[in-house]
């Protein structure tokens, strides 16, 4: 699904607790998508989801930019399953 598609789903009433996105998507990239999702959830007093970016861009500047856009975690492609398990385990414990 694209960033626009994700926002459309959310604006149509879908509430997610976990969102996994790519950073490099056409039209609405992962950074913009995360910011718009955060803003929508805040405006509607919804609990903020965990947003994870899965990307090939693992250089420091991309990770810092992701954090500035309030993306919780950045995972490298190809994804290390053990790292993903640890992140999701920690997330599930907090639910």
C-alpha positions as CSV (number, residue, x, y, z in Angstrom):
1,X,0.0,0.0,0.0
2,X,1.2,3.5,-0.7
3,X,1.5,6.4,1.8
4,X,-1.6,7.9,0.3
5,X,-3.5,4.6,0.7
6,X,-2.5,4.3,4.3
7,X,-3.7,7.8,5.1
8,X,-6.9,7.1,3.2
9,X,-7.5,3.9,5.3
10,X,-6.8,5.9,8.5
11,X,-9.1,8.8,7.6
12,X,-11.8,6.2,6.8
13,X,-11.8,5.0,10.3
14,X,-9.1,2.3,10.4
15,X,-7.0,2.6,13.6
16,X,-3.7,0.8,13.7
17,X,-1.3,0.2,16.6
18,X,1.6,-0.9,14.4
19,X,2.5,0.6,11.0
20,X,5.5,-0.6,8.9
21,X,6.5,1.7,6.1
22,X,9.3,2.1,3.6
23,X,11.0,5.5,3.6
24,X,11.3,5.8,-0.2
25,X,7.9,5.7,-1.7
26,X,6.7,7.8,-4.6
27,X,4.4,10.8,-4.1
28,X,4.2,10.6,-0.3
29,X,7.4,9.1,1.2
30,X,7.6,7.3,4.6
31,X,8.7,10.4,6.4
32,X,5.7,12.4,5.2
33,X,3.4,9.5,5.8
34,X,4.5,9.1,9.4
35,X,4.2,12.8,10.1
36,X,0.6,12.9,8.6
37,X,-0.3,9.8,10.6
38,X,1.0,11.3,13.8
39,X,-0.8,14.6,13.2
40,X,-4.1,12.8,12.4
41,X,-3.9,10.5,15.5
42,X,-3.1,13.6,17.7
43,X,-6.0,15.6,16.3
44,X,-8.4,12.8,17.0
45,X,-7.0,11.9,20.4
46,X,-6.1,8.4,19.3
47,X,-3.3,6.4,20.9
48,X,-0.2,6.8,18.7
49,X,0.9,3.7,16.8
50,X,4.4,2.2,16.7
51,X,5.8,3.2,13.3
52,X,8.7,1.2,11.9
53,X,10.5,2.0,8.7
54,X,12.0,-0.9,6.8
55,X,14.5,0.6,4.3
56,X,17.7,0.2,2.4
57,X,18.7,3.6,3.6
58,X,20.5,2.9,6.8
59,X,23.0,5.8,6.7
60,X,23.0,8.0,9.8
61,X,21.3,11.0,8.1
62,X,18.3,8.8,7.0
63,X,17.9,7.4,10.5
64,X,18.0,10.8,12.1
65,X,15.5,12.2,9.6
66,X,13.2,9.2,10.5
67,X,13.4,10.1,14.2
68,X,12.7,13.8,13.4
69,X,9.5,12.5,11.7
70,X,8.7,10.5,14.8
71,X,9.3,7.1,13.3
72,X,10.0,4.8,16.3
73,X,12.4,2.3,14.7
74,X,14.4,1.9,11.4
75,X,15.1,-1.6,10.2
76,X,17.5,-2.3,7.4
77,X,16.5,-4.3,4.3
78,X,17.0,-7.2,4.2
79,X,15.4,-7.3,7.6
80,X,17.1,-9.3,10.4
81,X,14.2,-11.4,11.8
82,X,15.7,-11.5,15.3
83,X,15.9,-7.7,15.5
84,X,12.3,-7.4,14.3
85,X,11.2,-10.0,16.9
86,X,12.8,-8.1,19.7
87,X,11.2,-4.8,18.6
88,X,7.8,-6.4,18.3
89,X,8.2,-8.3,21.5
90,X,8.9,-5.1,23.4
91,X,5.9,-3.5,21.7
92,X,3.5,-6.3,22.5
93,X,4.6,-6.2,26.2
94,X,3.6,-2.5,26.3
95,X,0.1,-3.1,24.9
